[in-house]
Amino acid sequence: MARHVEFLSRVLYIWSAFNAIVGLAVLAFSIGAASLAVTASAENPGTEVAAGITAATLAVVALTALAWAGAHYLCARGLSDHRAWARALGLALGLFDLPLVPLGTALGGYALWVLLQEDTRRQFGAAPH
């Protein structure tokens, strides 16, 4: 199972990078919407409100994606170093990745399968049942 843990760690690094790229892209859209809110003309009433709401919503989505990327990076790093807390974090992230169809579902299922194996539990110092 050590090979699977190492592979899971590498996949988590990739997933982290993917989420970071998405977060940065959405943040760029948020900045664009904020600039529209600031430069809205009086000819189009309500534009500044709509652009402001859009900018705020996109900023929340972007920060969530960046936090998600950071959590996966931290987990991947911990799994590489065989830290016991990383296994627990990996299980939690795996559960939350499941609804993110299709890639998150595959990653979450694989993470749960790898991290719930008895060999992996022993490898990370957890007592077997």
C-alpha positions as CSV (number, residue, x, y, z in Angstrom):
1,M,0.0,0.0,0.0
2,A,3.0,2.3,0.3
3,R,3.0,2.8,-3.5
4,H,-0.7,3.7,-3.4
5,V,-0.1,6.3,-0.6
6,E,2.7,7.8,-2.6
7,F,0.6,7.9,-5.7
8,L,-2.3,9.4,-3.8
9,S,0.1,12.1,-2.5
10,R,1.1,13.0,-6.0
11,V,-2.5,13.1,-7.2
12,L,-3.3,15.4,-4.3
13,Y,-0.5,17.7,-5.4
14,I,-2.0,17.8,-8.9
15,W,-5.5,18.4,-7.5
16,S,-4.2,21.2,-5.4
17,A,-2.6,22.8,-8.4
18,F,-5.8,22.5,-10.4
19,N,-7.8,24.1,-7.6
20,A,-5.2,26.9,-7.2
21,I,-5.4,27.7,-11.0
22,V,-9.2,27.7,-10.8
23,G,-9.1,30.0,-7.7
24,L,-6.7,32.4,-9.4
25,A,-8.8,32.5,-12.6
26,V,-12.0,33.2,-10.7
27,L,-10.2,35.8,-8.7
28,A,-9.2,37.5,-11.9
29,F,-12.9,37.5,-13.0
30,S,-13.8,39.0,-9.6
31,I,-11.3,41.8,-10.1
32,G,-12.8,42.4,-13.5
33,A,-16.3,42.6,-12.1
34,A,-15.1,44.9,-9.3
35,S,-13.6,47.2,-11.9
36,L,-16.9,47.3,-13.7
37,A,-18.6,48.2,-10.5
38,V,-16.2,51.1,-9.9
39,T,-16.4,52.4,-13.5
40,A,-20.1,52.0,-14.1
41,S,-21.8,55.0,-15.7
42,A,-24.9,56.7,-14.6
43,E,-26.5,55.8,-18.0
44,N,-27.0,52.2,-16.8
45,P,-28.6,52.3,-13.3
46,G,-28.0,49.2,-11.2
47,T,-24.9,48.1,-13.1
48,E,-22.7,49.0,-10.1
49,V,-24.9,47.0,-7.8
50,A,-25.0,43.9,-10.0
51,A,-21.2,44.1,-10.7
52,G,-20.5,44.5,-7.0
53,I,-22.6,41.5,-6.1
54,T,-20.9,39.5,-8.8
55,A,-17.5,40.6,-7.7
56,A,-18.2,39.7,-4.1
57,T,-19.6,36.3,-5.0
58,L,-16.7,35.5,-7.3
59,A,-14.2,36.6,-4.6
60,V,-15.8,34.1,-2.1
61,V,-15.7,31.3,-4.7
62,A,-12.0,32.2,-5.5
63,L,-10.9,32.2,-1.9
64,T,-12.8,29.0,-1.2
65,A,-11.0,27.3,-4.1
66,L,-7.6,28.6,-2.9
67,A,-8.3,27.4,0.6
68,W,-9.3,24.0,-0.8
69,A,-6.0,23.9,-2.8
70,G,-4.1,24.7,0.3
71,A,-5.7,22.0,2.3
72,H,-5.0,19.4,-0.4
73,Y,-1.4,20.6,-0.6
74,L,-1.0,20.3,3.1
75,C,-2.5,16.8,3.1
76,A,-0.3,15.7,0.2
77,R,2.8,17.0,2.0
78,G,1.8,15.1,5.2
79,L,1.1,11.9,3.4
80,S,4.5,12.1,1.7
81,D,6.1,12.4,5.2
82,H,3.8,9.7,6.7
83,R,2.2,12.0,9.3
84,A,-0.7,10.5,11.2
85,W,-2.7,13.7,11.0
86,A,-2.4,13.7,7.2
87,R,-4.3,10.4,7.0
88,A,-7.2,11.9,9.0
89,L,-7.1,15.0,6.9
90,G,-7.0,12.9,3.7
91,L,-10.1,10.9,4.9
92,A,-12.0,14.2,5.6
93,L,-11.0,15.7,2.2
94,G,-11.8,12.5,0.4
95,L,-15.4,12.6,1.8
96,F,-15.8,16.3,0.8
97,D,-14.3,15.5,-2.7
98,L,-16.9,12.9,-3.5
99,P,-19.6,15.2,-4.6
100,L,-17.3,17.1,-7.0
101,V,-18.2,15.1,-10.1
102,P,-16.3,13.6,-12.0
103,L,-12.7,14.2,-10.9
104,G,-13.4,14.8,-7.2
105,T,-15.5,11.7,-7.1
106,A,-12.7,9.6,-8.5
107,L,-10.1,11.2,-6.2
108,G,-12.3,11.0,-3.1
109,G,-13.1,7.3,-3.7
110,Y,-9.5,6.4,-4.3
111,A,-8.4,8.4,-1.2
112,L,-10.9,6.6,1.0
113,W,-10.0,3.2,-0.4
114,V,-6.2,3.8,0.1
115,L,-6.5,5.4,3.5
116,L,-8.9,2.9,5.0
117,Q,-6.8,-0.2,4.2
118,E,-5.3,-2.0,7.2
119,D,-1.8,-1.8,5.8
120,T,-2.1,2.0,5.5
121,R,-3.6,2.3,9.0
122,R,-0.5,0.5,10.4
123,Q,1.8,2.5,8.2
124,F,0.4,5.7,9.8
125,G,0.4,4.3,13.3
126,A,-3.3,3.8,13.7
127,A,-4.4,0.7,15.6
128,P,-6.1,-2.0,13.5
129,H,-9.6,-3.0,14.4
